[in-house]
Amino acid sequence: MMFTTFYSLAQNNFSLINGVKKQTISFKLLSNLIVFPIEVNGRKLNFILDSGVGRTILFNISNKDSLQLKNVKKIKLKGLGSEDSVDAILSKGNIFKFKKISSTNQNLYLIFDDSFDLSSKLGITIHGIIGYEILKDFIVKINYGAKRMTFYNSDVYTYKTCRKCEIFNLKFYKNKPFIEVGVKLNLISNKITPVKLLIDSGGSDAMWLFEKSHPNIKVPKKYFIDFLGEGLSGSIYGKRSIIKGIVIGKFELKNPTVSFPDSLSIVHARQFKGRNGSLGANILKRFVVTFDYKNNQIMLKRTSSFKDPFRYNMSGIELVHNGKLLVREQNFTTYSFSTNQGTVKQDETIKEFNYKYTFKPSYKIHLLRNDSPAQRAGLLPGDIVIKINGKYTYDLKLEEIVEKFYQKQNKKITLIIERNGKNYEYIFFLENLLK
C-alpha cells in the first residue's frame, strides 16, 4: 500500500459510462449481506453494500494488495461498539470502477484496527463497506433471491405498474435513509407502535430496537443475551427476543426476531434523537428492494421468501474462518482393459491409488454464548471444528456450517473438534429460548 498527496477537485459522482442506461451485476449473499467487487485505483476489492453508512470505509488492507491511496490525512472515526474513536486515514481523489460504472474522484476512509475483521466472520476477504456514495447516484434495484442488483440511470428510469409493490418515503440524516414503520411489540396485542428505523442493508439481523427511545419500546419477558455483531469500535452485545409483527405499509411480517443492543454500544448511533432502531437485511431480503435516493423513496416488492420463518443461531457458537489447513486426500485412477484367455474374453479393471495435498479452509469457535447448548456441552472458544454431523468442515463453506445452527428445536449437532493437538467429540441439541 502506498500513499501520495496531490491537489484534488471536489467529490465526483458515480456514473454509467459509454452511454449505457443500466448495469446489472451479480453479488454474493453471505449472512444476509451483499458482497460485490469494486476496483479501487486499479485493485479489485470486495465491498459490502451497506445503506447504513454515509461514507466509504476500507479495512483489512495489507501490503500485498498494492493499493495506492491519494491525498491522505490522519483523522479519528467513531462508530458502533463503544464511545471510543479509532484511528483512520482520509483519502481523496480515488478512482472507483466496476463493470460500466465509475467515479474518478471518490473519498474513502481507511481504518487500521485489526479487531474489526469481517473477513473471518463471512469466510471471504472483505476490504470495505460502501453505501450512500454509490446509492445516491442511481436508482438501485436489489433482487436478493437472484443475487443480482441493477443500477439505473435515474434520469430515464420509469416505474412500472406493480400490484405486489409499495413505495415509501425516506428521510435522511447524515446521508443515511430512515423509514417509518409500525411494530407490534406485545405478543398478545395488535397495538401498533410507530417507529423510525434506519434502513441498514449492512446489518444481518431482522431488526434492532433501542430501549427507551419510545415509551412503548421495552424488552419482552423472553429474551437472552447474545453477540449481535461488530462495530468500528468493537463487538456489540444485546438482548435478543421476538415480537408479534412489523407492519410496513400493506406488508406485515409475523414474529420477527428483534435485538435490543446494549446502550453503551449505540451511543454514537443515537445522536439522531428521532431514531428508534434499524431495519436489517433479514427483512430486506424478503423483498425486491429499489432504492431511489434522488426522489427520497424506496419501493418494496414481496417475494416468495416473504413468509419464511425468522430463525436465529440456537447453538450459541460464533464460528469464524481460521486460515488454511493442509489436507491429504486419497485419489485413484481406474484403468480398464480386456484379455483373451483361449476362447474366453475377460474384462479387467485396475485401480491405482495416490495421494495429494491441498490447502482447504479451517474454522474455529470465536465466541460462545453463556449458558448455550454448545457451552454446556463443554466446547470452548478457540476450538477448531474438524467435523460437523459426520462431514469434514474443510469441504464446506462457512455459511453452510453456520446454517446448521439455525435449524429446528432439538436438532442434534455432533462436532469433532481439535484442542491442544487432540481431537474430541461433543454432542448437543439446538434450543429455542424464545419459544
C-alpha positions in Angstrom: 0.0 0.0 0.0 1.3 3.4 -0.9 0.2 7.0 0.0 0.6 10.0 -2.3 -0.6 13.6 -2.0 -1.7 16.0 -4.7 -4.4 18.6 -5.4 -7.8 17.2 -5.9 -11.1 18.6 -7.2 -14.5 18.4 -5.5 -16.0 14.9 -4.9 -17.4 13.4 -8.1 -20.5 11.2 -8.6 -20.6 7.7 -9.9 -21.9 7.4 -13.4 -22.7 4.9 -16.1 -20.1 5.1 -18.9 -20.4 4.7 -22.7 -24.0 5.9 -22.8 -25.4 2.7 -21.1 -28.7 3.2 -19.3 -28.3 0.4 -16.7 -25.8 -2.0 -15.3 -26.6 -5.4 -13.7 -24.1 -7.1 -11.5 -24.1 -10.4 -9.5 -23.3 -10.5 -5.9 -22.6 -13.0 -3.1 -25.1 -13.1 -0.3 -23.3 -14.0 3.0 -25.1 -13.9 6.3 -27.7 -11.8 4.5 -25.1 -9.3 3.4 -24.4 -8.2 -0.2 -20.8 -8.6 -1.2 -19.5 -7.4 -4.6 -16.2 -6.4 -6.2 -15.1 -2.8 -7.0 -11.8 -1.7 -8.5 -10.2 1.0 -6.4 -7.2 2.7 -8.1 -6.9 -0.4 -10.3 -7.1 -3.0 -7.5 -10.1 -5.3 -7.2 -11.5 -5.2 -3.6 -14.6 -6.8 -2.0 -17.2 -4.5 -0.6 -20.4 -4.9 1.5 -23.3 -2.8 0.3 -24.3 -1.0 3.5 -27.1 1.5 3.2 -26.4 2.3 6.9 -23.1 4.1 6.2 -22.8 7.6 4.9 -19.2 7.3 3.8 -17.0 4.6 2.2 -14.7 2.8 4.6 -11.8 0.5 3.8 -10.2 -2.0 6.2 -8.2 -5.3 6.0 -5.8 -3.7 3.5 -2.3 -5.2 3.5 0.9 -4.5 1.6 0.1 -7.4 -0.8 -3.0 -5.5 -2.0 -0.6 -2.9 -3.6 -3.3 -0.2 -3.2 -2.2 3.3 -3.8 -4.2 5.9 -1.9 -4.1 9.6 -2.8 -4.3 12.9 -0.9 -4.3 11.4 2.6 -4.5 12.8 6.2 -5.0 11.2 9.6 -8.4 11.5 11.3 -10.5 9.9 14.0 -13.7 7.9 13.4 -16.5 6.9 15.7 -18.9 4.0 15.2 -20.9 1.3 16.8 -19.2 -0.7 19.5 -18.2 1.9 22.1 -17.8 5.6 22.7 -14.2 5.4 21.7 -12.9 6.6 18.3 -10.5 4.7 16.0 -7.5 5.9 14.1 -8.2 6.3 10.4 -6.9 7.9 7.2 -9.0 10.1 4.9 -8.0 9.7 1.2 -9.4 11.9 -1.6 -9.3 11.6 -5.4 -9.6 7.8 -5.7 -10.8 6.0 -8.8 -13.6 3.5 -8.3 -14.8 1.3 -11.1 -17.0 -1.9 -11.6 -18.4 -3.0 -14.9 -19.6 0.1 -16.7 -19.9 2.3 -13.6 -17.1 4.5 -12.5 -16.1 7.6 -10.5 -12.8 9.3 -10.8 -12.7 11.3 -7.6 -14.0 9.4 -4.5 -13.3 9.9 -0.9 -12.6 6.9 1.4 -11.7 6.3 5.0 -9.1 3.7 5.8 -9.0 2.1 9.3 -6.1 0.0 10.7 -7.8 -1.7 13.7 -7.2 -5.4 13.2 -10.0 -6.3 15.6 -12.5 -5.0 13.0 -12.4 -8.2 11.0 -15.5 -9.1 8.9 -13.5 -11.4 6.6 -13.1 -14.2 9.2 -16.9 -14.0 10.0 -18.0 -14.2 6.4 -15.4 -16.7 5.1 -14.1 -14.5 2.3 -11.8 -11.4 2.3 -13.8 -8.2 2.9 -11.9 -5.0 2.2 -14.6 -2.4 2.8 -18.1 -1.1 3.1 -19.9 1.3 0.7 -23.4 2.8 0.9 -24.5 6.4 0.3 -21.8 7.3 -2.3 -23.0 4.5 -4.7 -26.7 4.6 -3.9 -27.2 8.3 -4.3 -26.3 8.4 -8.0 -28.7 5.7 -9.3 -32.0 4.0 -8.9 -30.7 0.7 -7.5 -32.9 -2.5 -7.7 -31.7 -5.4 -5.5 -33.0 -8.9 -6.1 -31.9 -10.9 -3.1 -33.3 -14.2 -4.5 -31.5 -13.9 -7.8 -28.4 -12.3 -6.1 -28.4 -9.5 -8.7 -28.6 -5.8 -8.5 -29.2 -3.3 -11.2 -28.0 0.3 -11.3 -30.3 2.5 -13.5 -29.8 6.0 -14.9 -32.3 7.9 -12.7 -33.0 10.5 -15.4 -34.5 7.9 -17.8 -35.9 5.3 -15.4 -39.7 4.8 -15.3 -41.6 2.8 -12.7 -43.8 0.0 -14.0 -47.2 -0.8 -12.5 -46.7 -3.4 -9.8 -49.5 -4.8 -7.6 -47.1 -6.5 -5.2 -45.2 -3.3 -4.7 -45.5 -0.3 -2.4 -43.5 2.9 -2.4 -42.4 4.5 0.9 -40.9 7.9 1.7 -37.4 8.2 3.0 -35.9 10.8 5.3 -32.2 11.3 5.5 -29.9 12.1 8.4 -26.2 12.3 7.7 -26.7 10.6 4.4 -28.4 7.7 6.0 -32.0 6.6 5.0 -34.8 6.3 7.5 -38.3 4.8 7.1 -41.4 5.0 9.3 -43.0 1.6 10.0 -45.2 0.1 12.7 -44.3 -2.6 15.2 -46.5 -4.9 17.3 -44.4 -5.2 20.4 -46.8 -7.3 22.5 -47.3 -11.0 21.5 -50.9 -10.9 22.8 -51.9 -7.5 21.4 -52.5 -5.9 18.0 -51.5 -2.4 19.1 -49.1 -0.8 16.6 -46.3 1.5 17.8 -44.9 3.9 15.1 -41.1 3.8 14.9 -38.5 5.4 12.7 -35.8 2.9 11.6 -32.5 3.2 9.8 -32.6 1.1 6.6 -29.5 -1.0 7.2 -28.6 -3.4 4.4 -25.2 -3.9 6.3 -26.9 -5.5 9.3 -27.6 -9.2 9.2 -30.4 -9.2 11.8 -34.1 -8.5 11.1 -34.4 -5.5 13.3 -32.8 -3.6 16.1 -34.9 -1.5 18.6 -33.4 1.0 21.0 -34.7 0.7 24.6 -36.4 3.9 25.9 -36.3 5.6 22.5 -40.1 5.3 22.7 -42.3 4.8 25.8 -43.7 1.5 24.3 -40.3 0.0 23.4 -39.5 -2.4 26.2 -37.7 -5.7 26.1 -40.1 -8.7 26.1 -40.1 -11.1 29.1 -38.5 -13.8 27.0 -35.0 -12.8 25.8 -31.4 -13.8 26.1 -28.1 -12.0 25.9 -26.3 -12.5 22.6 -23.5 -11.3 20.4 -25.1 -9.0 17.8 -22.2 -8.0 15.5 -19.1 -5.9 15.0 -18.8 -2.1 15.0 -16.0 0.2 14.2 -15.1 0.4 17.8 -15.7 -3.2 19.0 -18.1 -6.0 19.5 -21.8 -5.3 20.0 -23.9 -7.3 22.5 -27.5 -7.0 23.5 -30.8 -8.8 24.2 -32.3 -11.0 21.5 -36.1 -11.6 21.5 -39.2 -11.9 19.3 -42.2 -9.6 18.8 -45.6 -10.2 17.2 -45.0 -8.3 14.0 -43.7 -5.5 11.9 -46.0 -3.5 9.6 -44.6 -1.8 6.6 -47.4 -0.3 4.7 -49.6 -3.2 3.4 -46.9 -5.7 4.3 -46.9 -7.4 7.7 -44.1 -9.8 8.8 -45.1 -12.0 11.7 -43.0 -13.0 14.7 -39.7 -11.4 13.6 -36.7 -11.7 15.8 -35.6 -8.4 17.3 -32.4 -7.3 19.0 -32.0 -4.6 21.7 -28.4 -3.5 21.6 -26.5 -2.6 24.8 -26.9 1.2 25.4 -23.1 1.7 25.6 -22.7 0.2 22.1 -25.1 2.6 20.4 -24.2 6.0 22.0 -23.0 7.2 18.6 -25.9 5.7 16.7 -28.4 7.5 18.9 -27.1 11.0 18.1 -30.2 11.2 15.9 -32.8 11.6 18.6 -35.7 10.5 16.4 -34.2 7.1 15.6 -35.8 4.0 17.3 -33.6 1.3 15.7 -32.7 -0.4 12.4 -34.4 -2.4 9.7 -31.9 -5.0 8.7 -31.1 -7.4 5.9 -33.1 -10.3 7.3 -36.2 -8.3 6.5 -34.9 -6.6 3.3 -34.0 -10.0 1.7 -37.7 -10.9 1.7 -38.3 -8.2 -0.9 -37.1 -6.9 -4.2 -35.8 -3.6 -2.9 -35.5 -0.5 -5.1 -33.6 2.5 -3.6 -34.4 5.9 -5.2 -32.4 8.4 -3.2 -32.9 11.3 -5.6 -36.7 11.1 -5.1 -36.3 10.2 -1.4 -38.2 6.9 -1.7 -37.9 3.2 -1.6 -40.0 0.6 -3.3 -40.6 -2.9 -1.8 -41.9 -5.9 -3.7 -42.7 -9.0 -1.7 -41.1 -12.3 -2.9 -41.7 -16.0 -2.3 -39.5 -15.8 0.8 -41.7 -13.2 2.5 -43.3 -15.7 4.8 -40.2 -17.7 5.7 -39.9 -18.1 9.4 -37.4 -15.9 11.3 -34.6 -18.0 12.7 -31.6 -17.4 14.9 -28.4 -19.2 15.9 -29.6 -21.7 18.6 -26.2 -23.3 19.2 -24.5 -20.3 20.9 -21.5 -20.7 18.6 -19.9 -17.8 16.8 -17.8 -19.6 14.2 -15.1 -17.9 12.1 -12.7 -18.7 9.4 -9.3 -19.8 10.7 -7.0 -19.6 7.7 -5.9 -22.7 5.7 -5.4 -26.3 6.6 -3.1 -28.7 4.6 -5.2 -31.8 3.9 -4.1 -35.1 2.5 -6.7 -36.6 0.1 -6.7 -40.0 -1.5 -7.3 -40.3 -5.2 -7.4 -43.2 -7.5 -7.2 -43.7 -11.3 -9.1 -46.6 -12.9 -7.7 -48.5 -15.9 -10.0 -50.9 -17.8 -8.8 -53.4 -20.4 -9.7 -56.8 -22.0 -7.8 -60.0 -22.1 -8.3 -63.2 -24.2 -7.7 -66.5 -22.5 -8.4 -69.2 -25.1 -11.9 -68.6 -26.3 -12.9 -66.6 -23.3 -12.7 -62.8 -23.3 -12.3 -61.1 -19.9 -12.7 -57.5 -18.8 -10.4 -56.4 -16.1 -10.1 -53.2 -14.0 -7.2 -51.9 -12.1 -7.3 -49.0 -9.6 -4.1 -47.1 -8.9 -4.2 -45.2 -5.6 -2.3 -42.0 -4.9 -2.4 -39.0 -2.5 -2.5 -35.3 -3.0 -2.1 -32.4 -0.5 -4.3 -29.4 -0.9 -5.0 -26.3 1.3 -8.5 -26.1 2.5 -10.4 -23.8 4.9 -10.3 -24.2 8.6 -12.8 -22.9 11.1 -12.7 -22.2 14.8 -15.1 -21.2 17.6 -14.6 -17.4 18.2 -17.2 -16.8 20.8 -19.7 -18.9 22.9 -23.0 -17.6 24.3 -23.2 -18.0 28.0 -25.3 -21.0 29.1 -25.9 -22.0 25.4 -26.2 -25.7 24.4 -22.7 -25.6 22.9 -21.1 -24.1 26.1 -22.9 -26.5 28.4 -21.7 -29.4 26.2 -18.1 -28.4 27.1 -17.0 -26.6 23.9 -14.5 -23.7 24.3 -13.5 -20.6 22.3 -10.5 -21.4 20.2 -11.7 -25.0 19.5 -11.0 -25.9 15.8 -14.0 -27.6 14.3 -12.9 -30.6 12.2 -16.3 -32.3 11.6 -20.0 -31.4 11.9 -22.6 -34.2 11.8 -20.1 -36.6 10.2 -18.9 -34.2 7.4 -15.4 -32.6 7.3 -15.8 -28.9 7.7 -13.0 -28.2 5.2 -15.3 -29.4 2.5 -18.0 -26.9 3.5 -18.3 -23.1 3.2 -18.6 -21.1 6.4 -22.3 -20.3 5.7 -23.1 -24.0 5.1 -21.8 -24.8 8.5 -23.5 -21.9 10.3 -26.8 -22.7 8.6 -26.9 -26.0 10.6 -27.1 -23.9 13.8 -30.3 -22.2 12.6 -32.3 -25.5 12.2 -35.3 -26.6 14.3 -35.5 -27.0 18.1 -33.9 -30.2 19.4 -31.8 -30.8 16.2 -28.8 -32.9 17.2 -25.4 -31.4 16.4 -22.2 -33.6 16.7 -18.9 -31.8 16.5 -15.4 -33.2 16.3 -13.0 -30.5 17.4 -9.3 -30.2 17.9 -7.9 -28.7 21.1 -4.3 -28.6 22.0 -3.4 -31.1 19.3 -6.1 -33.7 20.4 -9.5 -34.5 18.9 -12.7 -34.6 21.0 -16.3 -35.3 20.2 -19.1 -33.1 21.6 -22.9 -33.6 21.1 -25.6 -31.1 21.9 -29.2 -30.2 20.8 -30.4 -26.9 19.4 -32.5 -25.0 21.9 -35.1 -22.3 21.1 -35.1 -19.9 24.0 -37.8 -17.8 22.6 -40.5 -20.5 22.1 
